[in-house]
Amino acid sequence: MKRYLISYALAASAFTQTAMASDDEITSLKDLLWENRIIVANSEDNSDELTGLFRQASHGIIDRDVIWFVLSNNELQTNYKGATSPNLLSQIRNQYPLSDNEVILIGKDGGLKERISGLDLERLFGDIDHMPMRIREMRKKQSGANEP
C-alpha cells in the first residue's frame, strides 16, 4: 500500500510541476494584463537593433513593468521570461495589425495607449510615467523608500 501511495504522490507532484510550467506560457497578450505594460514593435529589417535598444534600456523597462515584443517576418523576440505559445506571433499580428517600423504601447488595463512610427523609448517612458496607475506606483515606491 505504501508503494502505491508513494507512486501516486510522485505522479501528482510531476503533474503539478508540469501544470505550473505550462501556466508560465503566454498564449495571448491578455495573459499579461494588470501585471505588465506591453510594447510591441514591428520591424522587417532591423529587429536586432530594436532588441538591442530594449536591452540597453533594461532599467527603465523593469522599473515600468514592461514586457516587449519585436515582430519580424516569422520571428518573435521578447524579454518575457516564460515560454510563449507558437501561435502568439500570429495572434499579436491579427489583434494589432502593424506596418513596418510601427510601435504600440498597451497599458496594464489592456488598452491601446499609443501607436507611433519608430521606437522612441524616451517618449514611451514619458507616456507611461503620466499614466494614473504608474503615478500611483511611483508614489507608493517613494513613500516606501522614506520609511525607516
N, C-alpha and C positions, 0 to 999 in steps of 0.2 A: 504493500500500500504506500509506503514512504517513497518508493521508487517512482510510482505514478504521480505522486504529489510533486516531487522534485522535477520530473519531466514536464508536468503541467506548468509549474512555476517558471521554468526556463523558457518554455514556449510562450507563455503570457508575457514574460519580460522581453523576449525578442520581438513579439508583435507590437508591444507598446513602444519600443525604441524605433521600430520601422514606422509606426504611425507618427511618432514625434518628428522623425526625419522628414516625412512627407509633408508635415504641417509647415515646414520651412520653405517649401516650394511655392513660388507665386505663379498663379495661372492668369492673373489679371491685375491691372493697376489698382483695382478695388481692394485687393488684399493688403495694400499699404495705407489705406485710409485711416485718418485720425492719429497715425503714428509718424507719418513722413510726408514731406513735401516732395514733389516729383518734378524733375526737369528732364524733358525728352528733346534730344537734338537729332535731326535727320541730316546725314551727310553722305553723299555718294562717293566723294573723293578724299576727304581729309578726316576720317574717323579717328585715326591715330593721333592727329593733332588735337582734336576735341577731347579725347580721353586724357591726353597729357595736360590740357588746361584744367580739366576737372581735378586731376590728381594734384596739380600744383596748388589748387585752392582747397585742399582737403580740410584744413582747419575750419574755414567758413562753411563748407559742406556739412561737416559733422556738427558744428555749432547750431546750424539751422535745420537739422534733421532731414537732410536732402538725400534722396536716392535718385541717381541719374541714370539715364539710358541713352546710349548713342546707337542709332539705327543706321546701318549702311548695307546696301544691297540685301543680302540674305544673312546678315550677321547682327547680333545684338551684344553690345558691351555695356557693363553696368558695375556699380560699386556695391550692389546688393550682395550680401554675404552668403545667402542661402541659394538654393537651386532655383532655376527658372524653367517654366514649362516650355517644351519645344514649340508650343503654339503662341507663346507670349508675343513674339515679334509680329506675327500676323494680326493678333488681337489688338495690339497698340496701333498698327497701321490702319486697321479698319475703324477703330474708335476715333483716332485723331489723324486724319489724312494730312500729311505734311509735305510741302515742297522741299526741294533740295536746299540745304542750309537754313531751314526753318527750325525754331526752337520754341517749345511751350513750357509754361510753368503751371503746375497743378497744385492747388493748396491741399492742406491736410483734410479738408472737407470734401475733396474730390472735384471742386470747381475749377474750371479753366480760368486762370488769373491773367495770363499774358501769352501773346503769340508774337514773336519777333523774328526778324531776319538776322541770322548770325548769333553766335554765342557771346553774350555780354554778361559775364558773371557779376560784375560790379553793379550793373543795372538790376539784374535779377535779385541779388542780395539786398539791394536797396528796396526793391518792391516787397520782398519777404519781410524785411525789417519794419515796414509800415503796415503789415497785416495785424489786425487786432489780436489774434491768437499769439503771434510772435511777440508783440509788445508785452502781453501778459507773461510769456515765458521769460523775457529779458528782465522784467520787474521781479519775478519770482527768483531768478538766479541772483540778481543784485541784492535782494533782501536777504537771501540765504547766505551770501558772502559777507554781509555785515554782522551776522550773528557770531558771538564768540564761540 
